[in-house]
Each structure stands twice: as C-alpha cells, then as structure tokens.
Amino acid sequence: MTQPIRSEVLLRQSDRGHDAVRAEDLLRHQIVAFHEVGRTIPSLAGSARERLMTLETHVDFEDIAAGEPSTIEGIVSELAAMEGAAPVDAGTVADRVLGGWLGRCVGNGLGKPFELPTWSARKIRDYLERAGAWPLADHVPVLDPMPPSFELREDCWQTTTRGRVAYATRDDDLDYTILNLMLLEQYGVDFTTENVGRLWLDLLPFGKTFTAEAAAYRNLTEGLAAPETATRLNPYREWIGALIRADAFGFVNPGRPLAAALLAARDARLSHTRNGIYGAMWAAAAVAAAFAARSPSEIVAAARAVVPPRSRLVAAIDRIVALHRQGAPWSDAIALIESIDHYYVHVINNAAVIAAALLWSDGEFTRGIALAVCAGLDTDSNGATVGAILGVYNGANAIPRAWTDPLNNELRTALCGQASLSLSDLAKRTVALIALK
C-alpha cells in the first residue's frame, strides 16, 4: 500500500493537465483525489490506462464518509428541516436579478487574469503592490514590463484588465449560467438530469468543457446516464464545476434557498458526487437567500442549512464562520483556507473562499469581489459567485458604475447560436421565469 502524502506534493505533478480523455491525467488526479480524503491505494502496475482501470474497478471511491450521500433522496434525509420562503420585496426583484447577472460578470472578469495555479494570495498581493493597486478596488492593471516570475493568463488578460474591458468576456462560469437559464426556459423547474445532459450535447461545445464536465460529457457520448456520468473515470467529481453552474437556480427562487438548492442538485448529479453536489446546492441557496437576507452572515447561514451537516464542505465553512465570529483578521482566513489540503479547483477550499469573502466584505460589493479574487485558488469562479451573491444582495443600482459601464450590456458566450447576448435581456428572461413559479 502507498503511504499518505500531502496533496500539494502530488499537485505539482498534476498541473500538467486535466484532460478527461487522457489516461495519464485521469490517473494523476485520481491518485490526488484519494489522498485528499486520506485514502491509500493499492500497488499499481502497467500502463497509465491499466493502472487507472485498477483504481476504477477495485477501489470504491464513493464509500468514504458517513453523512455524505450523492442521491437527492439521501441528501434530503440528512437535512434537519425543510424551510419555507423568506419574505422578499417584489418591487426590488428585477433590480436584484440584474444585479446578480452583472455581479457575476464583473467578478468573473476581475479574477480571470489571475486564473492560474501559480497565483497564490501572497503572489497576487505582491503583484498588486508593485502596480500600486493594493488593496484591489479596480480592474487588474498590467505591468509593463512584466516582472520576472509573474504571468497573467494569456488568453484573456487583453479583455479583462484595466482599460481593456469592453464586454463580459466569454467564460465557462458564464456559459453555464446562460445554459441553465435556457434549461429552465425549455423544461421548467421539473427538468431532469437527463434534460441537462441533452442540452449540453445540443448547445455546449465539448472543447469548452473542463474537468468533471468534460468527463461527464465524454460519458454522455458513450451512452451513459446519470449517476454513472459522474462516476466513471471522473476524478474531478468533487471539484468546483457544479458550483459555478448554480446561480440561475438561485435567481429564479428569491428567498427560497432550499428550492434553489434542490434544482442545483439535479443539475450537479450529471457530473459530480457528494461535496461536488453540495457546493452547487450551497451556492444556489446563497444566491436565493441574498434576495431577503439582512447581512452576509444570514446568507452564509441560510446556505449552510441546505447542505448535509456532516459533510466536509460544512466543516470547512463552519471553520470560516467561527473565525469571523471571533473577529479575526482577513489574513487568518487566508491561512485557514491555505491549510485545506485540496487542489486549487476543489470545491471545499473554494467554497471556503466564497464564504470568507462574503463575511469579511460586510456586504460591500467591491470589497467582496476583491477579497474573493485576492484569496487565490479559482479566482474567476470565486469572483463570479461572490459577485452574483452580492449583486443580488445590493441590487444592480448599487453596484458602482465603474464596474458595470465597461461591460456595455454585452456578454460573449461559446454556446451554439448564442455568440453575444444582452445582460439586461438575460435578466428580463430570468424574471419572467420567476413569474411562472
């Protein structure tokens, strides 16, 4: 048997790729996934494919922790109570929905230049201090010349950095929000996980999917159905992918976090299990709760209530909440997050970033998205989710126009037939769905 190794040791090897069709990448990340939950693996021999299939066949990756079911029925059985709707001011819903869409785009764009595993919280601060932009309160500036060992993400910094923003740049974090709006428009709130898979095959290019979504897509093309789409050759099943897809379910459920969470679970089970599903539920519930909450603490508490309480996700979020209640500084939150031994796009450490950014923001939009991005890890995804939640919490009219005006009401996408969309129209379409509930 192998000896447990901290995931960070293996992750230095894992950054070579996350290809869902390459046996070498799948094997590397499957080994990391076992180490992240404290499991040992059998001795492996043969080719990468043969070793991968040994793990797939002989090790039960799902049988890890009590209180972490992957079926919706099992998840509901873990919850203490089924809550009703919180009162929401109907007159503010349209502005809050638009705020959610705008906030998601703004936060996503703010984080994209740092969306690389090399950008730790310490390195991001170092860069911003060199640029005279610390604390971050505007788009990320580009240093010229770029200091040695610093590199912004090559394929997007030209459209997301200071003075260069003219629209919301295409990103998977935004494609899935649109796709799930279309899912609700086409199938209503009674959609099935099979409907989700069908829509992916119809509208989502495989080349624009990554990690768990790419693995699930590959499995769909081989004729598999959920939940096997989430489990077969998918070491990414507890990563952040389902969480980034969840906002639309919160947008259409103002003040109803449990209803939002259950829709998100139905979507998430196509590609994720256990905490991967819970992360999606938690994010959708946070968005829904933001319509009625009086503070970020209420948002985080409402979202926690719809997640299995014995899960590793709740344990991480509870540690963040406890730290905030103690009046600890932001630096202590960063230290706690960095102590979580998971890959930089795992759902647990990134959900901890989102919770921390909400709590330490005191509800202020710019501070919230800046904290989410400057924490490192999955910077664009965390910026997007915090932006959506605080966009709903504050409403579109309260988001500084320095963030929203440069978008010019335009969102670029990779979805078939959806190259460029109006953000105000997306918000109106979303509000129309709320009226159907």
SELOGU-797703 format. One line per 8 residues: number of its first residue (from 1); their letters; for each residue y, z, x of C-alpha. Coordinates in Angstrom, 1 decimal. Each point is the difference from the previous one (the first is absolute). Last residue first. Layout:
NUM = A = Y,Z,X; ...
//
This chain:
437 = KLAILAVT = 29.6,-10.2,-43.4; 1.5,-3.5,-0.7; 3.6,1.2,0.6; -1.0,1.0,3.5; -1.1,-3.6,0.6; 3.4,-1.3,-0.8; 1.5,2.3,2.6; -2.2,-1.6,2.7
429 = RKALDSLS = 1.1,-3.5,-0.9; 3.6,1.2,0.1; -0.5,1.4,3.5; -1.7,-3.2,1.2; 3.0,-1.9,-1.4; 2.5,2.2,1.9; -2.0,-0.5,3.2; 0.1,-3.8,-0.3
421 = LSAQGCLA = -3.1,-1.7,1.4; -0.7,-2.4,2.9; -3.3,-1.6,1.0; -1.9,0.9,-3.2; -2.2,-3.0,-0.7; -2.9,1.5,2.0; 1.0,3.4,1.3; 1.5,0.1,3.5
413 = TRLENNLP = 3.3,1.6,-1.2; 3.7,-0.1,0.6; 2.2,2.5,-1.9; 3.6,-1.0,-0.9; 2.7,2.0,-1.7; 2.4,-0.8,2.9; -1.9,2.5,2.2; 3.2,0.6,2.0
405 = DTWARPIA = 1.5,1.7,-3.0; -2.7,2.6,-0.4; 0.3,2.2,3.1; 3.8,0.0,0.6; 0.1,0.3,-3.8; -1.0,3.7,0.3; -2.7,0.8,-2.5; 1.6,2.0,-2.9
397 = NAGNYVGL = 0.2,-3.0,-2.4; -3.6,-0.8,0.5; -1.3,3.3,-1.2; -0.2,3.3,1.9; -3.6,1.1,-0.7; -1.2,-3.6,-0.5; 1.5,-1.1,3.3; -1.2,3.2,1.6
389 = IAGVTAGN = -3.6,-0.9,-1.0; 0.3,-3.6,0.9; 1.7,0.7,3.4; -2.6,2.6,0.8; -2.7,-2.6,-0.7; 1.8,-2.8,2.0; 0.9,2.2,3.0; -3.6,1.2,0.2
381 = SDTDLGAC = -1.3,-3.6,-0.1; 2.5,-1.2,2.5; -0.6,2.8,2.5; -3.7,0.2,0.0; -0.1,2.7,2.7; 3.5,1.0,1.2; 1.9,2.9,-1.4; 3.2,-1.9,0.4
373 = VALAIGRT = -0.9,-2.3,-2.9; -0.6,2.8,-2.6; 3.0,2.0,1.3; 2.2,-3.1,-0.4; -1.3,-0.7,-3.5; 0.8,3.5,-1.1; 3.4,0.4,1.7; 1.2,-3.2,-1.6
365 = FEGDSWLL = -1.2,1.0,-3.5; 1.1,3.7,-0.2; -2.6,1.9,-2.0; 0.1,3.1,2.2; -1.2,-2.3,2.8; -2.2,2.7,1.6; -2.3,0.0,-3.1; -0.3,-3.8,-0.5
357 = AAAIVAAN = -0.4,-0.7,3.7; -2.7,2.7,0.3; -2.0,-1.4,-3.0; 0.2,-3.5,1.4; -1.0,1.0,3.5; -2.9,2.1,-1.4; -1.1,-3.1,-2.0; 0.0,-1.8,3.4
349 = NIVHVYYH = -2.2,2.6,1.6; -2.6,-0.2,-2.8; 0.1,-3.7,-0.8; -1.1,-1.3,3.4; 2.4,-2.6,1.5; 0.6,1.8,3.3; -3.6,1.0,0.5; -0.8,3.6,-0.7
341 = DISEILAI = 0.0,3.3,1.8; 2.7,1.9,-1.9; 1.9,1.8,2.8; 2.8,-2.7,-0.2; 0.7,1.0,-3.5; 0.4,3.7,0.9; 2.3,-0.9,2.9; 2.1,-2.2,-2.2
333 = ADSWPAGQ = 0.4,2.7,-2.6; 1.0,2.5,2.7; 2.7,-2.4,1.2; 1.3,-0.1,-3.5; 1.0,3.7,0.2; -2.0,2.7,-1.7; 1.5,1.7,-3.1; -3.3,1.7,-0.8
325 = RHLAVIRD = -0.2,-1.9,-3.3; 0.0,-3.2,2.1; -2.9,1.1,2.1; -2.0,0.9,-3.1; 0.7,-3.4,-1.5; -1.2,-1.8,3.1; -3.2,2.1,0.2; -0.6,-0.7,-3.7
317 = IAAVLRSR = 0.3,-3.7,0.7; -2.7,0.1,2.6; -2.4,2.1,-2.2; 0.7,-2.3,-2.9; -1.1,-3.1,1.9; -3.1,1.8,1.4; -1.1,0.4,-3.6; -0.9,3.3,-1.7
309 = PPVVARAA = 2.9,-0.3,-2.5; -1.1,-3.4,-1.3; 3.4,-1.8,-0.5; 2.0,0.1,-3.3; 1.7,3.3,0.7; 1.2,-1.1,3.4; 2.2,-2.7,-1.5; 1.8,2.6,-2.2
301 = AVIESPSR = 0.5,2.3,2.9; 1.4,-2.7,2.2; 2.4,-1.1,-2.7; 1.0,3.6,-0.8; 0.8,0.6,3.6; 2.1,-3.2,0.1; 2.3,1.6,-2.6; 0.8,-0.1,-3.7
293 = AAFAAAVA = -2.9,-2.2,-1.0; 0.0,-2.3,-3.0; -0.1,-3.6,1.3; -1.3,1.2,3.4; -3.3,1.1,-1.7; -1.0,-3.6,-0.5; 0.6,-0.9,3.6; -1.8,3.1,1.3
285 = AAAWMAGY = -2.9,-0.8,-2.3; -0.4,-3.5,1.4; 0.1,1.4,3.5; -2.6,2.7,-0.7; -2.3,-2.3,-1.8; 0.1,-2.5,2.9; -0.6,2.7,2.5; -2.9,1.3,-2.1
277 = IGNRTHSL = -1.7,-3.3,0.2; 0.0,-0.2,3.8; -0.8,3.7,-0.1; -3.4,-0.8,-1.6; -0.7,-3.7,0.1; 1.9,-3.2,0.4; 0.0,-3.7,-0.6; -0.6,-0.7,-3.7
269 = RADRAALL = 0.2,3.7,-0.7; 3.7,-0.1,0.5; 0.9,-2.0,-3.1; -1.8,2.4,-2.4; 1.4,2.9,2.0; 3.5,-1.3,-0.4; -0.4,-0.1,-3.8; -1.2,3.6,0.0
261 = AAALPRGP = 2.9,1.1,2.2; 2.6,-1.6,-2.3; -1.5,1.8,-3.1; -0.1,3.3,2.0; 3.6,-0.4,1.1; 1.5,-0.6,-3.4; 3.8,0.5,0.2; 0.7,-3.7,0.1
253 = NVFGFADA = -3.3,-1.9,-0.1; 0.8,-3.7,0.6; 1.6,0.7,3.4; -2.8,2.3,1.1; -2.6,-2.7,-0.4; 2.3,-2.4,1.8; 0.1,2.3,3.0; -3.7,0.0,0.8
245 = RILAGIWE = -0.7,-2.8,2.4; 1.2,1.8,3.2; -2.4,2.8,-0.8; -2.9,-2.3,-0.2; 0.5,-1.3,3.6; 0.6,3.4,1.7; -3.4,0.4,1.6; -3.0,1.8,-1.5
237 = RYPNLRTA = -2.1,-3.2,-0.5; 0.9,-1.4,3.3; -3.6,0.1,1.4; -1.0,-2.7,-2.5; -3.3,-1.7,0.6; -1.1,0.5,-3.6; 1.8,3.0,-1.6; 3.0,-1.3,-1.9
229 = TEPAALGE = -1.5,-3.2,-1.4; -3.1,2.1,-0.8; 2.1,1.9,-2.6; 0.8,-2.5,-1.2; -1.6,-3.4,-0.2; -1.7,-2.3,2.6; -0.1,-3.7,-0.3; 0.4,-0.9,3.7
221 = TLNRYAAA = 3.7,-1.0,-0.6; 0.5,3.5,-1.4; -1.4,1.6,3.1; 2.5,-1.9,2.2; 2.8,1.1,-2.3; -1.2,3.6,0.3; 0.0,-0.2,3.8; 3.4,-1.6,0.0
213 = EATFTKGF = 1.4,2.7,-2.3; -1.5,2.7,2.2; 1.6,-1.4,3.2; 2.5,-2.7,-0.7; 0.8,-2.7,-2.6; 2.5,-2.8,0.6; -2.6,-2.4,1.3; -2.1,0.4,-3.1
205 = PLLDLWLR = 2.8,-1.5,-2.1; 0.7,2.0,-3.1; 0.4,-1.8,-3.3; -3.4,-1.0,-1.6; -2.4,2.0,2.2; 2.2,3.1,-0.2; 0.4,-0.5,-3.8; -3.8,0.0,-0.4
197 = GVNETTFD = -0.4,3.1,2.1; 2.5,1.9,-2.2; -1.6,-1.2,-3.2; -3.4,1.3,1.4; 1.7,3.4,0.4; 0.7,-0.1,-3.7; 3.3,-0.4,-1.9; 0.6,2.3,-3.0
189 = VGYQELLM = 3.6,0.5,0.9; 0.8,-3.6,-0.8; -2.1,-3.0,1.2; 2.6,-2.7,0.9; 3.2,2.0,0.2; -1.7,3.0,1.6; -1.7,-2.2,2.7; 3.4,-1.8,0.5
181 = LNLITYDL = 1.6,3.3,0.8; -2.9,0.8,2.2; 0.5,-3.3,1.9; 3.7,0.7,0.4; -0.6,3.5,1.5; -2.8,-1.6,2.1; 2.3,-2.6,1.6; 2.5,2.8,0.8
173 = DDDRTAYA = -2.1,2.0,2.4; -1.6,-3.2,1.1; 3.3,-1.2,1.4; 2.5,-2.7,-0.7; 3.5,0.8,1.2; 2.5,1.3,-2.6; 3.0,-2.2,0.3; 2.9,-0.7,2.3
165 = VRGRTTTQ = -0.5,2.6,2.7; 1.1,-1.0,3.5; 3.0,2.3,0.7; -2.2,2.9,0.9; -3.7,-0.7,0.1; -2.3,-1.4,-2.7; 0.1,-3.8,0.3; -0.3,-0.6,3.7
157 = WCDERLEF = -2.1,3.2,0.4; -2.8,-1.6,-2.0; -2.7,-1.9,2.0; 0.7,1.8,3.4; -0.3,3.6,-1.0; 2.5,1.7,2.3; -0.9,0.5,3.6; 1.0,2.9,2.3
149 = SPPMPDLV = -1.9,0.5,3.3; 3.0,-1.3,2.1; 3.3,0.2,-1.8; 0.9,-3.0,-2.3; 3.0,-1.9,1.4; 1.4,-0.1,-2.5; -0.7,2.9,-2.3; -0.7,-0.8,-3.6
141 = PVHDALPW = 1.3,2.4,-2.6; -2.2,1.5,-2.7; 1.7,-0.2,-3.4; 2.3,2.9,-0.8; -0.1,3.8,-0.1; -2.3,0.9,2.9; 0.9,3.2,1.7; 0.4,-1.4,2.6
133 = AGARELYD = 1.4,-3.5,0.2; 1.8,0.0,3.4; -2.5,-2.7,1.2; -1.4,2.2,2.7; -0.3,2.8,-2.6; -1.9,-2.4,-2.3; -2.5,-1.0,2.7; -0.7,3.6,1.0
125 = RIKRASWT = -0.3,1.0,-3.6; -2.6,-2.7,-0.7; -1.8,1.0,3.2; -0.3,3.6,-1.1; -1.2,-0.9,-3.5; -2.6,-2.2,1.5; 0.4,-3.8,0.2; -3.0,-1.5,1.9
117 = PLEFPKGL = -2.0,-0.3,-3.2; 2.3,-2.8,-1.2; 2.1,-0.2,-3.1; 3.3,1.0,1.7; 2.0,-3.1,-1.1; -1.5,0.3,-3.5; 1.2,3.5,-0.9; 3.4,-0.9,-1.4
109 = GNGVCRGL = -1.4,-3.0,-1.8; -2.5,2.1,-1.8; 2.6,2.7,-0.9; 2.4,-2.6,-1.4; -2.7,-1.9,-2.0; -1.5,3.2,-1.5; 3.5,1.3,-0.8; 1.0,-3.2,-1.8
101 = WGGLVRDA = -3.2,0.0,-2.2; 0.3,3.7,-0.7; 3.7,-0.1,-0.7; -0.6,-2.8,-2.5; -2.4,2.3,-1.7; 2.5,2.8,0.1; 2.8,-2.2,-1.5; -2.3,-1.1,-2.8
93 = VTGADVPA = -1.2,3.6,-0.7; 3.4,1.6,-0.2; 0.6,-0.3,-3.8; -3.5,1.1,-0.7; 0.7,3.5,1.5; -3.5,1.1,0.9; -1.9,3.0,-1.4; -3.2,0.8,1.9
85 = AGEMAALE = -3.1,-1.6,-1.5; -3.3,1.8,-0.5; -2.2,1.7,2.6; -3.8,-0.1,0.3; -1.1,3.2,1.7; -1.8,1.3,3.1; -1.0,-3.3,1.5; -3.5,-0.3,1.6
77 = SVIGEITS = -1.6,-1.5,-3.1; 2.7,-2.7,0.0; -1.1,-1.1,3.5; -3.7,-0.1,-1.0; 0.7,-2.1,-3.0; 2.2,-2.3,2.1; -2.8,-0.4,2.5; 0.8,0.7,3.7
69 = PEGAAIDE = -0.8,3.7,0.1; 1.6,2.3,2.6; -0.8,3.6,-1.1; -2.8,0.5,2.6; 0.6,-2.0,3.2; -2.0,-2.6,1.9; -2.6,-1.9,-1.9; 2.0,-3.3,-0.2
61 = FDVHTELT = -0.8,-1.1,3.6; -3.8,0.2,-0.6; -1.4,-1.0,3.3; -3.1,-2.2,0.3; 0.9,-3.4,-1.4; 3.7,-0.5,0.8; -0.3,1.8,3.3; -2.9,-2.1,1.1
53 = MLRERASG = 1.8,-3.1,-1.4; 2.9,0.7,2.3; -2.3,0.3,3.0; -1.7,-3.3,-0.8; 3.3,-1.7,-0.5; 1.4,1.4,3.2; -3.1,-1.2,1.8; -2.9,2.3,0.8
45 = ALSPITRG = -0.1,3.8,0.4; 1.4,3.0,-1.8; -0.8,3.7,0.4; 0.5,1.7,-3.3; 3.5,1.1,-1.2; 1.8,3.3,-0.1; 2.2,1.0,-2.8; 3.3,1.9,0.3
37 = VEHFAVIQ = 1.9,-1.8,-2.7; 2.2,-2.0,2.3; -3.0,-0.5,2.4; -1.9,-2.0,-2.7; 3.1,-2.1,-0.7; 0.4,-0.8,3.7; -3.6,-1.2,0.2; 0.7,-2.2,-3.0
29 = HRLLDEAR = 3.2,-1.3,1.7; -1.8,-1.2,3.1; -2.9,-1.5,-2.0; 2.4,-1.9,-2.4; 2.0,-1.4,3.0; -3.1,-1.2,1.9; -1.6,-1.4,-3.2; 3.0,-2.3,-0.6
21 = VADHGRDS = 0.4,-0.8,-3.7; 2.3,2.8,-1.1; 2.2,-0.5,3.1; 1.7,3.3,0.9; 1.0,-0.8,3.6; 0.4,1.0,3.6; 1.5,3.2,-1.1; -3.4,1.6,-0.2
13 = QRLLVESR = -0.5,0.6,3.7; 2.9,2.5,0.2; -1.3,1.2,-3.3; -3.2,1.4,1.5; 1.8,2.7,2.0; 2.4,0.7,-2.9; -3.0,0.6,-2.2; -0.8,3.2,1.9
5 = IPQTM = -3.6,-0.2,1.2; -3.1,1.5,-1.6; -3.1,-0.3,2.1; -2.4,-2.9,-0.5; -3.5,0.6,-1.2
//
